Amino acid sequence: MAIATLAAIPVTPAYADDDDDRNIRSRVSEAQAVRIARGYGMVRVTEVERDDGGWEIEGRDRRGREVKVTINRLGRVTKVERGDDD
């Protein structure tokens, strides 16, 4: 009877946990995202927003222009928008 009971318990494949751990490790923290944005010339951060597992960082460059950097969950920059010179 004990064998039949054990057979009814759903078994989760071991690799499912590995995938979850890998996804957690591949997520970029807020601090990492800000450092990445600073690498694109942002000197003052005005807004940090989580976006689809990644980040949107808004701020200003050293000339005072608006800069928006979009970073995916892996830490790759997918878009950089810069304001016009005023």
PyMOL Python script that loads the backbone (N, CA, C, O; Angstrom):
from pymol import cmd

cmd.read_pdbstr("""\
ATOM      1  N   MET A   1       0.821  -1.196   0.000  1.00  0.00           N
ATOM      2  CA  MET A   1       0.000   0.000   0.000  1.00  0.00           C
ATOM      3  C   MET A   1       0.865   1.262   0.000  1.00  0.00           C
ATOM      4  O   MET A   1       0.501   2.252  -0.635  1.00  0.00           O
ATOM      5  N   ALA A   2       1.977   1.245   0.683  1.00  0.00           N
ATOM      6  CA  ALA A   2       2.844   2.419   0.746  1.00  0.00           C
ATOM      7  C   ALA A   2       3.404   2.768  -0.625  1.00  0.00           C
ATOM      8  O   ALA A   2       3.597   3.943  -0.937  1.00  0.00           O
ATOM      9  N   ILE A   3       3.662   1.769  -1.432  1.00  0.00           N
ATOM     10  CA  ILE A   3       4.203   2.035  -2.767  1.00  0.00           C
ATOM     11  C   ILE A   3       3.166   2.755  -3.624  1.00  0.00           C
ATOM     12  O   ILE A   3       3.513   3.670  -4.371  1.00  0.00           O
ATOM     13  N   ALA A   4       1.931   2.366  -3.530  1.00  0.00           N
ATOM     14  CA  ALA A   4       0.878   3.020  -4.306  1.00  0.00           C
ATOM     15  C   ALA A   4       0.717   4.472  -3.872  1.00  0.00           C
ATOM     16  O   ALA A   4       0.478   5.344  -4.708  1.00  0.00           O
ATOM     17  N   THR A   5       0.842   4.736  -2.604  1.00  0.00           N
ATOM     18  CA  THR A   5       0.728   6.104  -2.100  1.00  0.00           C
ATOM     19  C   THR A   5       1.865   6.974  -2.631  1.00  0.00           C
ATOM     20  O   THR A   5       1.629   8.109  -3.046  1.00  0.00           O
ATOM     21  N   LEU A   6       3.068   6.467  -2.623  1.00  0.00           N
ATOM     22  CA  LEU A   6       4.204   7.221  -3.133  1.00  0.00           C
ATOM     23  C   LEU A   6       4.074   7.473  -4.628  1.00  0.00           C
ATOM     24  O   LEU A   6       4.494   8.524  -5.113  1.00  0.00           O
ATOM     25  N   ALA A   7       3.514   6.553  -5.349  1.00  0.00           N
ATOM     26  CA  ALA A   7       3.367   6.721  -6.792  1.00  0.00           C
ATOM     27  C   ALA A   7       2.404   7.847  -7.125  1.00  0.00           C
ATOM     28  O   ALA A   7       2.487   8.423  -8.210  1.00  0.00           O
ATOM     29  N   ALA A   8       1.497   8.170  -6.223  1.00  0.00           N
ATOM     30  CA  ALA A   8       0.516   9.214  -6.482  1.00  0.00           C
ATOM     31  C   ALA A   8       1.063  10.620  -6.208  1.00  0.00           C
ATOM     32  O   ALA A   8       0.431  11.610  -6.578  1.00  0.00           O
ATOM     33  N   ILE A   9       2.224  10.716  -5.570  1.00  0.00           N
ATOM     34  CA  ILE A   9       2.806  12.023  -5.256  1.00  0.00           C
ATOM     35  C   ILE A   9       3.469  12.570  -6.513  1.00  0.00           C
ATOM     36  O   ILE A   9       4.318  11.904  -7.105  1.00  0.00           O
ATOM     37  N   PRO A  10       3.087  13.781  -6.926  1.00  0.00           N
ATOM     38  CA  PRO A  10       3.717  14.341  -8.127  1.00  0.00           C
ATOM     39  C   PRO A  10       5.209  14.589  -7.907  1.00  0.00           C
ATOM     40  O   PRO A  10       5.627  15.020  -6.832  1.00  0.00           O
ATOM     41  N   VAL A  11       5.971  14.321  -8.897  1.00  0.00           N
ATOM     42  CA  VAL A  11       7.418  14.496  -8.819  1.00  0.00           C
ATOM     43  C   VAL A  11       7.812  15.651  -9.732  1.00  0.00           C
ATOM     44  O   VAL A  11       7.474  15.667 -10.915  1.00  0.00           O
ATOM     45  N   THR A  12       8.517  16.597  -9.176  1.00  0.00           N
ATOM     46  CA  THR A  12       9.010  17.727  -9.950  1.00  0.00           C
ATOM     47  C   THR A  12      10.416  17.396 -10.412  1.00  0.00           C
ATOM     48  O   THR A  12      11.255  17.017  -9.596  1.00  0.00           O
ATOM     49  N   PRO A  13      10.693  17.530 -11.699  1.00  0.00           N
ATOM     50  CA  PRO A  13      12.045  17.232 -12.183  1.00  0.00           C
ATOM     51  C   PRO A  13      13.084  18.099 -11.483  1.00  0.00           C
ATOM     52  O   PRO A  13      12.815  19.253 -11.152  1.00  0.00           O
ATOM     53  N   ALA A  14      14.250  17.551 -11.263  1.00  0.00           N
ATOM     54  CA  ALA A  14      15.325  18.276 -10.571  1.00  0.00           C
ATOM     55  C   ALA A  14      15.729  19.530 -11.324  1.00  0.00           C
ATOM     56  O   ALA A  14      16.104  20.526 -10.706  1.00  0.00           O
ATOM     57  N   TYR A  15      15.659  19.500 -12.641  1.00  0.00           N
ATOM     58  CA  TYR A  15      16.095  20.657 -13.407  1.00  0.00           C
ATOM     59  C   TYR A  15      15.176  21.854 -13.246  1.00  0.00           C
ATOM     60  O   TYR A  15      15.594  22.968 -13.562  1.00  0.00           O
ATOM     61  N   ALA A  16      13.965  21.691 -12.781  1.00  0.00           N
ATOM     62  CA  ALA A  16      13.054  22.833 -12.586  1.00  0.00           C
ATOM     63  C   ALA A  16      13.636  23.789 -11.552  1.00  0.00           C
ATOM     64  O   ALA A  16      13.592  25.005 -11.739  1.00  0.00           O
ATOM     65  N   ASP A  17      14.184  23.250 -10.458  1.00  0.00           N
ATOM     66  CA  ASP A  17      14.809  24.101  -9.453  1.00  0.00           C
ATOM     67  C   ASP A  17      16.050  24.782 -10.011  1.00  0.00           C
ATOM     68  O   ASP A  17      16.321  25.942  -9.703  1.00  0.00           O
ATOM     69  N   ASP A  18      16.808  24.053 -10.838  1.00  0.00           N
ATOM     70  CA  ASP A  18      17.993  24.645 -11.446  1.00  0.00           C
ATOM     71  C   ASP A  18      17.605  25.842 -12.315  1.00  0.00           C
ATOM     72  O   ASP A  18      18.277  26.872 -12.288  1.00  0.00           O
ATOM     73  N   ASP A  19      16.527  25.709 -13.081  1.00  0.00           N
ATOM     74  CA  ASP A  19      16.066  26.815 -13.921  1.00  0.00           C
ATOM     75  C   ASP A  19      15.686  28.016 -13.063  1.00  0.00           C
ATOM     76  O   ASP A  19      16.033  29.151 -13.388  1.00  0.00           O
ATOM     77  N   ASP A  20      14.965  27.763 -11.957  1.00  0.00           N
ATOM     78  CA  ASP A  20      14.570  28.862 -11.081  1.00  0.00           C
ATOM     79  C   ASP A  20      15.794  29.555 -10.497  1.00  0.00           C
ATOM     80  O   ASP A  20      15.846  30.783 -10.446  1.00  0.00           O
ATOM     81  N   ASP A  21      16.783  28.770 -10.055  1.00  0.00           N
ATOM     82  CA  ASP A  21      17.997  29.351  -9.493  1.00  0.00           C
ATOM     83  C   ASP A  21      18.742  30.156 -10.542  1.00  0.00           C
ATOM     84  O   ASP A  21      19.241  31.245 -10.257  1.00  0.00           O
ATOM     85  N   ARG A  22      18.819  29.624 -11.756  1.00  0.00           N
ATOM     86  CA  ARG A  22      19.522  30.336 -12.820  1.00  0.00           C
ATOM     87  C   ARG A  22      18.815  31.653 -13.118  1.00  0.00           C
ATOM     88  O   ARG A  22      19.479  32.669 -13.326  1.00  0.00           O
ATOM     89  N   ASN A  23      17.486  31.657 -13.144  1.00  0.00           N
ATOM     90  CA  ASN A  23      16.740  32.882 -13.412  1.00  0.00           C
ATOM     91  C   ASN A  23      16.948  33.908 -12.319  1.00  0.00           C
ATOM     92  O   ASN A  23      17.045  35.104 -12.593  1.00  0.00           O
ATOM     93  N   ILE A  24      17.016  33.446 -11.080  1.00  0.00           N
ATOM     94  CA  ILE A  24      17.252  34.371  -9.973  1.00  0.00           C
ATOM     95  C   ILE A  24      18.643  34.977 -10.108  1.00  0.00           C
ATOM     96  O   ILE A  24      18.812  36.182  -9.921  1.00  0.00           O
ATOM     97  N   ARG A  25      19.639  34.158 -10.429  1.00  0.00           N
ATOM     98  CA  ARG A  25      21.009  34.661 -10.564  1.00  0.00           C
ATOM     99  C   ARG A  25      21.148  35.589 -11.765  1.00  0.00           C
ATOM    100  O   ARG A  25      22.001  36.476 -11.768  1.00  0.00           O
ATOM    101  N   SER A  26      20.310  35.389 -12.792  1.00  0.00           N
ATOM    102  CA  SER A  26      20.461  36.201 -13.993  1.00  0.00           C
ATOM    103  C   SER A  26      19.762  37.554 -13.867  1.00  0.00           C
ATOM    104  O   SER A  26      19.935  38.416 -14.729  1.00  0.00           O
ATOM    105  N   ARG A  27      18.991  37.751 -12.828  1.00  0.00           N
ATOM    106  CA  ARG A  27      18.316  39.036 -12.645  1.00  0.00           C
ATOM    107  C   ARG A  27      19.304  40.080 -12.156  1.00  0.00           C
ATOM    108  O   ARG A  27      20.139  39.819 -11.291  1.00  0.00           O
ATOM    109  N   VAL A  28      19.188  41.248 -12.722  1.00  0.00           N
ATOM    110  CA  VAL A  28      20.076  42.360 -12.370  1.00  0.00           C
ATOM    111  C   VAL A  28      19.441  43.131 -11.222  1.00  0.00           C
ATOM    112  O   VAL A  28      18.247  43.433 -11.255  1.00  0.00           O
ATOM    113  N   SER A  29      20.227  43.445 -10.223  1.00  0.00           N
ATOM    114  CA  SER A  29      19.722  44.219  -9.090  1.00  0.00           C
ATOM    115  C   SER A  29      19.587  45.682  -9.489  1.00  0.00           C
ATOM    116  O   SER A  29      20.106  46.109 -10.520  1.00  0.00           O
ATOM    117  N   GLU A  30      18.893  46.432  -8.669  1.00  0.00           N
ATOM    118  CA  GLU A  30      18.741  47.871  -8.909  1.00  0.00           C
ATOM    119  C   GLU A  30      20.103  48.562  -8.908  1.00  0.00           C
ATOM    120  O   GLU A  30      20.383  49.397  -9.768  1.00  0.00           O
ATOM    121  N   ALA A  31      20.937  48.215  -7.948  1.00  0.00           N
ATOM    122  CA  ALA A  31      22.266  48.830  -7.855  1.00  0.00           C
ATOM    123  C   ALA A  31      23.098  48.521  -9.101  1.00  0.00           C
ATOM    124  O   ALA A  31      23.791  49.400  -9.613  1.00  0.00           O
ATOM    125  N   GLN A  32      23.035  47.283  -9.589  1.00  0.00           N
ATOM    126  CA  GLN A  32      23.764  46.927 -10.802  1.00  0.00           C
ATOM    127  C   GLN A  32      23.234  47.710 -11.995  1.00  0.00           C
ATOM    128  O   GLN A  32      24.011  48.178 -12.828  1.00  0.00           O
ATOM    129  N   ALA A  33      21.921  47.855 -12.081  1.00  0.00           N
ATOM    130  CA  ALA A  33      21.311  48.591 -13.199  1.00  0.00           C
ATOM    131  C   ALA A  33      21.751  50.052 -13.192  1.00  0.00           C
ATOM    132  O   ALA A  33      22.026  50.623 -14.247  1.00  0.00           O
ATOM    133  N   VAL A  34      21.818  50.648 -12.028  1.00  0.00           N
ATOM    134  CA  VAL A  34      22.260  52.046 -11.930  1.00  0.00           C
ATOM    135  C   VAL A  34      23.720  52.160 -12.373  1.00  0.00           C
ATOM    136  O   VAL A  34      24.085  53.104 -13.074  1.00  0.00           O
ATOM    137  N   ARG A  35      24.551  51.204 -11.965  1.00  0.00           N
ATOM    138  CA  ARG A  35      25.961  51.225 -12.394  1.00  0.00           C
ATOM    139  C   ARG A  35      26.068  51.106 -13.914  1.00  0.00           C
ATOM    140  O   ARG A  35      26.890  51.778 -14.539  1.00  0.00           O
ATOM    141  N   ILE A  36      25.241  50.255 -14.500  1.00  0.00           N
ATOM    142  CA  ILE A  36      25.234  50.093 -15.955  1.00  0.00           C
ATOM    143  C   ILE A  36      24.837  51.410 -16.614  1.00  0.00           C
ATOM    144  O   ILE A  36      25.472  51.839 -17.577  1.00  0.00           O
ATOM    145  N   ALA A  37      23.797  52.049 -16.103  1.00  0.00           N
ATOM    146  CA  ALA A  37      23.333  53.328 -16.670  1.00  0.00           C
ATOM    147  C   ALA A  37      24.418  54.393 -16.556  1.00  0.00           C
ATOM    148  O   ALA A  37      24.590  55.194 -17.475  1.00  0.00           O
ATOM    149  N   ARG A  38      25.142  54.416 -15.458  1.00  0.00           N
ATOM    150  CA  ARG A  38      26.223  55.385 -15.287  1.00  0.00           C
ATOM    151  C   ARG A  38      27.313  55.161 -16.340  1.00  0.00           C
ATOM    152  O   ARG A  38      27.991  56.104 -16.747  1.00  0.00           O
ATOM    153  N   GLY A  39      27.474  53.932 -16.768  1.00  0.00           N
ATOM    154  CA  GLY A  39      28.433  53.628 -17.822  1.00  0.00           C
ATOM    155  C   GLY A  39      28.042  54.228 -19.166  1.00  0.00           C
ATOM    156  O   GLY A  39      28.867  54.321 -20.075  1.00  0.00           O
ATOM    157  N   TYR A  40      26.795  54.630 -19.288  1.00  0.00           N
ATOM    158  CA  TYR A  40      26.306  55.281 -20.501  1.00  0.00           C
ATOM    159  C   TYR A  40      26.206  56.797 -20.332  1.00  0.00           C
ATOM    160  O   TYR A  40      25.496  57.468 -21.082  1.00  0.00           O
ATOM    161  N   GLY A  41      26.913  57.324 -19.352  1.00  0.00           N
ATOM    162  CA  GLY A  41      27.023  58.765 -19.197  1.00  0.00           C
ATOM    163  C   GLY A  41      26.067  59.398 -18.212  1.00  0.00           C
ATOM    164  O   GLY A  41      26.060  60.622 -18.075  1.00  0.00           O
ATOM    165  N   MET A  42      25.268  58.622 -17.527  1.00  0.00           N
ATOM    166  CA  MET A  42      24.332  59.189 -16.565  1.00  0.00           C
ATOM    167  C   MET A  42      25.091  59.537 -15.287  1.00  0.00           C
ATOM    168  O   MET A  42      25.756  58.685 -14.696  1.00  0.00           O
ATOM    169  N   VAL A  43      24.987  60.789 -14.870  1.00  0.00           N
ATOM    170  CA  VAL A  43      25.666  61.202 -13.639  1.00  0.00           C
ATOM    171  C   VAL A  43      24.685  61.460 -12.500  1.00  0.00           C
ATOM    172  O   VAL A  43      25.057  61.387 -11.328  1.00  0.00           O
ATOM    173  N   ARG A  44      23.427  61.763 -12.844  1.00  0.00           N
ATOM    174  CA  ARG A  44      22.408  61.965 -11.817  1.00  0.00           C
ATOM    175  C   ARG A  44      21.198  61.104 -12.159  1.00  0.00           C
ATOM    176  O   ARG A  44      20.616  61.236 -13.236  1.00  0.00           O
ATOM    177  N   VAL A  45      20.828  60.230 -11.244  1.00  0.00           N
ATOM    178  CA  VAL A  45      19.673  59.346 -11.440  1.00  0.00           C
ATOM    179  C   VAL A  45      18.450  60.025 -10.841  1.00  0.00           C
ATOM    180  O   VAL A  45      18.467  60.445  -9.684  1.00  0.00           O
ATOM    181  N   THR A  46      17.378  60.132 -11.646  1.00  0.00           N
ATOM    182  CA  THR A  46      16.156  60.766 -11.154  1.00  0.00           C
ATOM    183  C   THR A  46      15.020  59.770 -10.963  1.00  0.00           C
ATOM    184  O   THR A  46      14.096  60.028 -10.193  1.00  0.00           O
ATOM    185  N   GLU A  47      15.078  58.629 -11.658  1.00  0.00           N
ATOM    186  CA  GLU A  47      14.010  57.636 -11.516  1.00  0.00           C
ATOM    187  C   GLU A  47      14.533  56.253 -11.879  1.00  0.00           C
ATOM    188  O   GLU A  47      15.269  56.081 -12.851  1.00  0.00           O
ATOM    189  N   VAL A  48      14.134  55.272 -11.072  1.00  0.00           N
ATOM    190  CA  VAL A  48      14.478  53.877 -11.327  1.00  0.00           C
ATOM    191  C   VAL A  48      13.176  53.101 -11.285  1.00  0.00           C
ATOM    192  O   VAL A  48      12.436  53.162 -10.303  1.00  0.00           O
ATOM    193  N   GLU A  49      12.900  52.370 -12.355  1.00  0.00           N
ATOM    194  CA  GLU A  49      11.630  51.649 -12.435  1.00  0.00           C
ATOM    195  C   GLU A  49      11.867  50.236 -12.955  1.00  0.00           C
ATOM    196  O   GLU A  49      12.582  50.034 -13.937  1.00  0.00           O
ATOM    197  N   ARG A  50      11.256  49.259 -12.282  1.00  0.00           N
ATOM    198  CA  ARG A  50      11.309  47.866 -12.731  1.00  0.00           C
ATOM    199  C   ARG A  50      10.432  47.747 -13.968  1.00  0.00           C
ATOM    200  O   ARG A  50       9.327  48.288 -14.002  1.00  0.00           O
ATOM    201  N   ASP A  51      10.923  47.032 -14.996  1.00  0.00           N
ATOM    202  CA  ASP A  51      10.168  46.903 -16.241  1.00  0.00           C
ATOM    203  C   ASP A  51      10.391  45.527 -16.847  1.00  0.00           C
ATOM    204  O   ASP A  51      11.483  45.229 -17.331  1.00  0.00           O
ATOM    205  N   ASP A  52       9.361  44.685 -16.822  1.00  0.00           N
ATOM    206  CA  ASP A  52       9.418  43.335 -17.417  1.00  0.00           C
ATOM    207  C   ASP A  52      10.648  42.544 -16.975  1.00  0.00           C
ATOM    208  O   ASP A  52      11.295  41.891 -17.793  1.00  0.00           O
ATOM    209  N   GLY A  53      10.962  42.600 -15.713  1.00  0.00           N
ATOM    210  CA  GLY A  53      12.108  41.866 -15.190  1.00  0.00           C
ATOM    211  C   GLY A  53      13.420  42.617 -15.331  1.00  0.00           C
ATOM    212  O   GLY A  53      14.430  42.208 -14.759  1.00  0.00           O
ATOM    213  N   GLY A  54      13.420  43.701 -16.078  1.00  0.00           N
ATOM    214  CA  GLY A  54      14.607  44.534 -16.244  1.00  0.00           C
ATOM    215  C   GLY A  54      14.388  45.872 -15.567  1.00  0.00           C
ATOM    216  O   GLY A  54      13.632  45.973 -14.601  1.00  0.00           O
ATOM    217  N   TRP A  55      15.051  46.899 -16.078  1.00  0.00           N
ATOM    218  CA  TRP A  55      14.992  48.213 -15.445  1.00  0.00           C
ATOM    219  C   TRP A  55      14.936  49.323 -16.476  1.00  0.00           C
ATOM    220  O   TRP A  55      15.471  49.193 -17.577  1.00  0.00           O
ATOM    221  N   GLU A  56      14.288  50.408 -16.111  1.00  0.00           N
ATOM    222  CA  GLU A  56      14.360  51.673 -16.840  1.00  0.00           C
ATOM    223  C   GLU A  56      14.948  52.690 -15.870  1.00  0.00           C
ATOM    224  O   GLU A  56      14.389  52.954 -14.805  1.00  0.00           O
ATOM    225  N   ILE A  57      16.076  53.247 -16.257  1.00  0.00           N
ATOM    226  CA  ILE A  57      16.758  54.210 -15.407  1.00  0.00           C
ATOM    227  C   ILE A  57      16.713  55.556 -16.125  1.00  0.00           C
ATOM    228  O   ILE A  57      17.132  55.660 -17.278  1.00  0.00           O
ATOM    229  N   GLU A  58      16.209  56.581 -15.453  1.00  0.00           N
ATOM    230  CA  GLU A  58      16.150  57.922 -16.026  1.00  0.00           C
ATOM    231  C   GLU A  58      17.024  58.851 -15.203  1.00  0.00           C
ATOM    232  O   GLU A  58      17.131  58.718 -13.984  1.00  0.00           O
ATOM    233  N   GLY A  59      17.644  59.791 -15.892  1.00  0.00           N
ATOM    234  CA  GLY A  59      18.484  60.747 -15.203  1.00  0.00           C
ATOM    235  C   GLY A  59      19.041  61.780 -16.151  1.00  0.00           C
ATOM    236  O   GLY A  59      18.458  62.066 -17.197  1.00  0.00           O
ATOM    237  N   ARG A  60      20.186  62.343 -15.771  1.00  0.00           N
ATOM    238  CA  ARG A  60      20.821  63.414 -16.546  1.00  0.00           C
ATOM    239  C   ARG A  60      22.297  63.077 -16.749  1.00  0.00           C
ATOM    240  O   ARG A  60      22.936  62.438 -15.912  1.00  0.00           O
ATOM    241  N   ASP A  61      22.817  63.534 -17.897  1.00  0.00           N
ATOM    242  CA  ASP A  61      24.251  63.383 -18.134  1.00  0.00           C
ATOM    243  C   ASP A  61      24.986  64.606 -17.599  1.00  0.00           C
ATOM    244  O   ASP A  61      24.362  65.496 -17.021  1.00  0.00           O
ATOM    245  N   ARG A  62      26.286  64.662 -17.780  1.00  0.00           N
ATOM    246  CA  ARG A  62      27.073  65.779 -17.206  1.00  0.00           C
ATOM    247  C   ARG A  62      26.765  67.114 -17.842  1.00  0.00           C
ATOM    248  O   ARG A  62      27.100  68.157 -17.281  1.00  0.00           O
ATOM    249  N   ARG A  63      26.122  67.102 -19.023  1.00  0.00           N
ATOM    250  CA  ARG A  63      25.728  68.360 -19.678  1.00  0.00           C
ATOM    251  C   ARG A  63      24.299  68.759 -19.322  1.00  0.00           C
ATOM    252  O   ARG A  63      23.788  69.761 -19.821  1.00  0.00           O
ATOM    253  N   GLY A  64      23.656  67.974 -18.458  1.00  0.00           N
ATOM    254  CA  GLY A  64      22.302  68.292 -18.026  1.00  0.00           C
ATOM    255  C   GLY A  64      21.206  67.730 -18.919  1.00  0.00           C
ATOM    256  O   GLY A  64      20.023  67.976 -18.681  1.00  0.00           O
ATOM    257  N   ARG A  65      21.591  66.978 -19.944  1.00  0.00           N
ATOM    258  CA  ARG A  65      20.598  66.390 -20.850  1.00  0.00           C
ATOM    259  C   ARG A  65      19.933  65.170 -20.215  1.00  0.00           C
ATOM    260  O   ARG A  65      20.559  64.434 -19.453  1.00  0.00           O
ATOM    261  N   GLU A  66      18.667  64.968 -20.537  1.00  0.00           N
ATOM    262  CA  GLU A  66      17.960  63.789 -20.061  1.00  0.00           C
ATOM    263  C   GLU A  66      18.514  62.544 -20.735  1.00  0.00           C
ATOM    264  O   GLU A  66      18.833  62.548 -21.924  1.00  0.00           O
ATOM    265  N   VAL A  67      18.620  61.480 -19.951  1.00  0.00           N
ATOM    266  CA  VAL A  67      19.080  60.189 -20.459  1.00  0.00           C
ATOM    267  C   VAL A  67      18.147  59.126 -19.886  1.00  0.00           C
ATOM    268  O   VAL A  67      17.818  59.150 -18.699  1.00  0.00           O
ATOM    269  N   LYS A  68      17.724  58.193 -20.741  1.00  0.00           N
ATOM    270  CA  LYS A  68      16.918  57.061 -20.290  1.00  0.00           C
ATOM    271  C   LYS A  68      17.580  55.800 -20.813  1.00  0.00           C
ATOM    272  O   LYS A  68      17.775  55.648 -22.019  1.00  0.00           O
ATOM    273  N   VAL A  69      17.928  54.889 -19.899  1.00  0.00           N
ATOM    274  CA  VAL A  69      18.588  53.647 -20.256  1.00  0.00           C
ATOM    275  C   VAL A  69      17.664  52.493 -19.887  1.00  0.00           C
ATOM    276  O   VAL A  69      17.213  52.387 -18.747  1.00  0.00           O
ATOM    277  N   THR A  70      17.387  51.637 -20.854  1.00  0.00           N
ATOM    278  CA  THR A  70      16.561  50.452 -20.629  1.00  0.00           C
ATOM    279  C   THR A  70      17.474  49.238 -20.608  1.00  0.00           C
ATOM    280  O   THR A  70      18.267  49.028 -21.525  1.00  0.00           O
ATOM    281  N   ILE A  71      17.352  48.437 -19.546  1.00  0.00           N
ATOM    282  CA  ILE A  71      18.227  47.289 -19.314  1.00  0.00           C
ATOM    283  C   ILE A  71      17.355  46.057 -19.133  1.00  0.00           C
ATOM    284  O   ILE A  71      16.403  46.080 -18.353  1.00  0.00           O
ATOM    285  N   ASN A  72      17.674  44.970 -19.855  1.00  0.00           N
ATOM    286  CA  ASN A  72      16.875  43.752 -19.690  1.00  0.00           C
ATOM    287  C   ASN A  72      17.314  42.999 -18.437  1.00  0.00           C
ATOM    288  O   ASN A  72      18.262  43.405 -17.765  1.00  0.00           O
ATOM    289  N   ARG A  73      16.631  41.913 -18.126  1.00  0.00           N
ATOM    290  CA  ARG A  73      16.891  41.190 -16.879  1.00  0.00           C
ATOM    291  C   ARG A  73      18.267  40.542 -16.825  1.00  0.00           C
ATOM    292  O   ARG A  73      18.734  40.158 -15.752  1.00  0.00           O
ATOM    293  N   LEU A  74      18.921  40.419 -17.984  1.00  0.00           N
ATOM    294  CA  LEU A  74      20.260  39.849 -18.031  1.00  0.00           C
ATOM    295  C   LEU A  74      21.357  40.894 -17.888  1.00  0.00           C
ATOM    296  O   LEU A  74      22.541  40.562 -17.833  1.00  0.00           O
ATOM    297  N   GLY A  75      20.948  42.176 -17.828  1.00  0.00           N
ATOM    298  CA  GLY A  75      21.922  43.247 -17.680  1.00  0.00           C
ATOM    299  C   GLY A  75      22.375  43.843 -18.998  1.00  0.00           C
ATOM    300  O   GLY A  75      23.326  44.624 -19.032  1.00  0.00           O
ATOM    301  N   ARG A  76      21.708  43.485 -20.079  1.00  0.00           N
ATOM    302  CA  ARG A  76      22.054  44.042 -21.391  1.00  0.00           C
ATOM    303  C   ARG A  76      21.266  45.322 -21.630  1.00  0.00           C
ATOM    304  O   ARG A  76      20.063  45.376 -21.372  1.00  0.00           O
ATOM    305  N   VAL A  77      21.934  46.333 -22.116  1.00  0.00           N
ATOM    306  CA  VAL A  77      21.266  47.587 -22.457  1.00  0.00           C
ATOM    307  C   VAL A  77      20.539  47.378 -23.777  1.00  0.00           C
ATOM    308  O   VAL A  77      21.147  47.017 -24.785  1.00  0.00           O
ATOM    309  N   THR A  78      19.226  47.611 -23.759  1.00  0.00           N
ATOM    310  CA  THR A  78      18.434  47.411 -24.967  1.00  0.00           C
ATOM    311  C   THR A  78      18.071  48.725 -25.645  1.00  0.00           C
ATOM    312  O   THR A  78      17.685  48.742 -26.814  1.00  0.00           O
ATOM    313  N   LYS A  79      18.196  49.838 -24.900  1.00  0.00           N
ATOM    314  CA  LYS A  79      17.846  51.121 -25.489  1.00  0.00           C
ATOM    315  C   LYS A  79      18.453  52.250 -24.666  1.00  0.00           C
ATOM    316  O   LYS A  79      18.459  52.209 -23.436  1.00  0.00           O
ATOM    317  N   VAL A  80      18.961  53.257 -25.368  1.00  0.00           N
ATOM    318  CA  VAL A  80      19.456  54.471 -24.711  1.00  0.00           C
ATOM    319  C   VAL A  80      18.824  55.651 -25.439  1.00  0.00           C
ATOM    320  O   VAL A  80      18.965  55.794 -26.653  1.00  0.00           O
ATOM    321  N   GLU A  81      18.128  56.488 -24.688  1.00  0.00           N
ATOM    322  CA  GLU A  81      17.508  57.686 -25.255  1.00  0.00           C
ATOM    323  C   GLU A  81      18.156  58.901 -24.590  1.00  0.00           C
ATOM    324  O   GLU A  81      18.316  58.954 -23.371  1.00  0.00           O
ATOM    325  N   ARG A  82      18.522  59.864 -25.419  1.00  0.00           N
ATOM    326  CA  ARG A  82      19.128  61.094 -24.901  1.00  0.00           C
ATOM    327  C   ARG A  82      18.308  62.289 -25.351  1.00  0.00           C
ATOM    328  O   ARG A  82      17.831  62.340 -26.485  1.00  0.00           O
ATOM    329  N   GLY A  83      18.149  63.255 -24.447  1.00  0.00           N
ATOM    330  CA  GLY A  83      17.448  64.478 -24.773  1.00  0.00           C
ATOM    331  C   GLY A  83      18.317  65.380 -25.626  1.00  0.00           C
ATOM    332  O   GLY A  83      19.537  65.222 -25.681  1.00  0.00           O
ATOM    333  N   ASP A  84      17.683  66.316 -26.282  1.00  0.00           N
ATOM    334  CA  ASP A  84      18.398  67.288 -27.111  1.00  0.00           C
ATOM    335  C   ASP A  84      19.130  68.297 -26.237  1.00  0.00           C
ATOM    336  O   ASP A  84      18.769  68.518 -25.081  1.00  0.00           O
ATOM    337  N   ASP A  85      20.163  68.904 -26.808  1.00  0.00           N
ATOM    338  CA  ASP A  85      20.845  70.001 -26.110  1.00  0.00           C
ATOM    339  C   ASP A  85      19.892  71.164 -25.955  1.00  0.00           C
ATOM    340  O   ASP A  85      19.180  71.517 -26.895  1.00  0.00           O
ATOM    341  N   ASP A  86      19.871  71.749 -24.805  1.00  0.00           N
ATOM    342  CA  ASP A  86      18.989  72.913 -24.566  1.00  0.00           C
ATOM    343  C   ASP A  86      19.751  74.202 -24.646  1.00  0.00           C
ATOM    344  O   ASP A  86      19.172  75.274 -24.473  1.00  0.00           O
TER     345      ASP A  86
END
""", "prot")
cmd.dss("prot")
cmd.show_as("cartoon", "prot")
cmd.util.cbc("prot")
cmd.orient("prot")
